[in-house]
Amino acid sequence: MTGGHILLKKSPPLTGTVEVNGAKNAVLVIMASLILTDGLSTLENVPNNADVRQMIKLLEELGATVNFAVASKVMKVDTADVCKFEIKPEIMNKFRASILVMGPLLARFGKAKIALPGGDLIGRRPINYHLEGFKKFGVVTERHDPYVNASLKSFHDLPLYARIILEYPSVGATENLMMFACLAKGETVIINAAIEPEVLDLIDTLKAMGADIQIQPAATIVIKGVGKLHPVTHKIIPDRLEVGSLLLAAAITGGQITVSNARADHLDIFLEKLCQMGHEVTSPLDKGSCAKPYGITLRATQHPQAVDIKTGPYPAFPTDLQPLTMAALSVAEGVSLVEETVYENRMIHTKELSKMGAQITVEGCKAIVRGVEALYGCEVIASDVRASCALVLGGLVAFGQTKMTGIGHWQRGYDKLEEKLVAMGADIITIDDQIIILDGLRTAQKLL
Ligand code: EPU
């Protein structure tokens, strides 16, 4: 899969109305949470990307039966026969979300034998907040490379009250600890918790399973342990990161798009930054109604302006849209300052954008982007899911041809986003094991 590439040519302004898939980062943790139940659950609006397929393998390895009807986006997961608490390193290290089974396995079996998770090349990504949090419940962890063995002395010895203060509002640590706490004895309070929309979607799912969870002001989550959780039917929220990717594709090409099922209330600061760049963004929230926040329309300005962005935990600017926004700022008028505070190494895409002619100076986690008149196609390498999309956005406006290798990253995070871009007028082909020529490609013959 990683041997493939994407070929792009400068595209006309992208226009159209599209729908996005369910959120990758919500469905992965919700699939893991099903280990807390015993029986048949149904997930709707499930995206078909490589990370989801990897999570299916992981659940099957544990003994679950998974049936994914890709066309209807419905996944049925039967956890009645989950009997294992050990996951092989070759499954764990394929993706970061594999760590999210630790809490559910500990809750179900009192032990988990897992390897360290894999993921993107965007920094060290340790799991210390997860492990320190589990320690508050009396979980003992030992490292025997490549495994981490975690175990509870006994369910009877669980504390009646656990107060966990996260040094940083880690999404994964909040999710893992919260899932464990649902079946733990007594009350758990997680302070400085992550409150990303994907975390809230997990909370909705857990509550539908019978969990007792409350969110209190200042990002505190209070969980009262219940004896048992039951199987559930849940529809995954729309992917705000796919929404952001599509809006930026229209913005960078000077086009117009409506993402009909996008939730504007999940993207507030990002949408504000698009407006500051000069794009016209409208959503039902503009009318003051929060009842149905679905649908965002963007009409691009032909003269986008520089803006400064600083990433941070929700509701700050999402790190996962930083590389993509930087691609758009590369061709905006003026100088932008982009500051990355979530990951220590999420600037690798700047080197690739610079190859295309972008003027970006990086110092540590800060980048100064001087807008240029044009980008030029060349060969670039994707280093993570979002970097791959940043390079595709660059390729949509670059003169000549762009060849992006590292297509496996694109496929890990997006469910055929290239087809949506092509439907909106983009000149893209993906070349995997076999050549796939998409409908609407005007220049396939020349490219090949
Ligand atoms: N961190 C630690 N120790 C920990 C946990 C995290 O130092 O124990 C650090 C990380 O190294 C990172 C920062 O804290 O620098 C944030 O990590 P967090 O735990 O919040 O992220 P995550 O749960 O590993 C999820 C998403 C990421 C997204 C981040 C931040 C999933 C599967 N992944 O990762 O998504 O960037 O939250 O919002 O939910 C993507 O979709 O492309 C992606 C990378």
Residues whose N, C-alpha, C, O or C-beta is under 5 A from the ligand:
A	BS01	EPU	N25 A97 R124 R125 P126 I127 N128 Y129 H130 P169 S170 V171 G172 A173 D320 V342 Y343 E344 V385 R386
